[in-house]
Amino acid sequence: MKDLQQNKIIFVGGKGGVGKSTSSAALAVAYAKEGYRTLVISTDPAHNLGDIFHKKVGHDKTVLMDNLWGIEIDPHHESKRYIAGVKDNLEGLVKSKMVEEVHRQIDMASASPGADEAALFDRLISIILEEADHFDKIVFDTAPTGHTIRLLTLPELMSVWIDGMLERRKKINDNYTQLLNDGDPIDDPIYDVLQKRKEKFAAVREIILDEKRTGFVFVLIPERLPILETDQAIRQLGQHDLHVQTLIVNKVLPDHADGVFLEKRRKQEKTYLNEIDHTFSKQQLVKVPLFEEDVSDMNKLEGFANHIREAVISTENR
């Protein structure tokens, strides 16, 4: 996990139920224990961060322990803030008699599919661009796999969309300039807003695509469906030049677990572990055992973190 040692931004993804949020929290704790100023952010609508740390975590930074802060992004809250920002951007750009109707249309759009995702993405951009200078590590606990892929590929998709908007806007402005026949370009605040958005998307996309700055971790367990879903996710992200370097293989039966039932289970698990080794030979694998009890308090979370911490530090120091 040498790559994760140098990465500032780490996205953690995986199928629901594999221990993704716990792994994200443990990774953040591992960094904090090494003295890194760390921020862990949950973008998963089913927030678990507060439950894991037994603290109320909101949309602003909350202290979780020494060197560790947490944020739970509320899509509904971010959607309201995002829509308010859109309305503010339109101030002075729309005739006063049209403002009420435009606001009504915007409010209707806020209830459309994808609105929460757009707002979440906007908040994610702000965190990456504004918080990176204040923290050594930023860990994102993302939503289950499908949502993660959409979220991580949004910078590319949104850039293409905005390029099209800018091109159409420029054509309108050029035609209007020719109509005035004075040759001077006109001021267009809408074009300026779109251009600033494009620059923000481009900046974030550059950071996400930079393997020295950004790392991708997927969590899975040694079972058929998580293996298939992880393989598919890695391929899909690879099509967008996003490369998953590390896998956390969670809930591996420990050697001391005995009994006929567990022996049969271990035999099946060994088949899946061999499949994981073969399928993900290009990724670094960190295997975390199945613990006797739930990771339900800080002591157990630190025990989980130690498995990750040892992998990070031992790999770095070899």
PyMOL commands that set and color helices and strands:
alter all, ss='L'
color gray80, all
select helices_A, chain A and resi 2-6+20-33+49-53+75-89+96-110+115-131+145-180+189-209+224-238+260-279+298-317
alter helices_A, ss='H'
color red, helices_A
select strands_A, chain A and resi 9-14+38-42+62-65+68-72+137-141+214-220+246-252+284-289
alter strands_A, ss='S'
color yellow, strands_A
deselect
rebuild
show_as cartoon
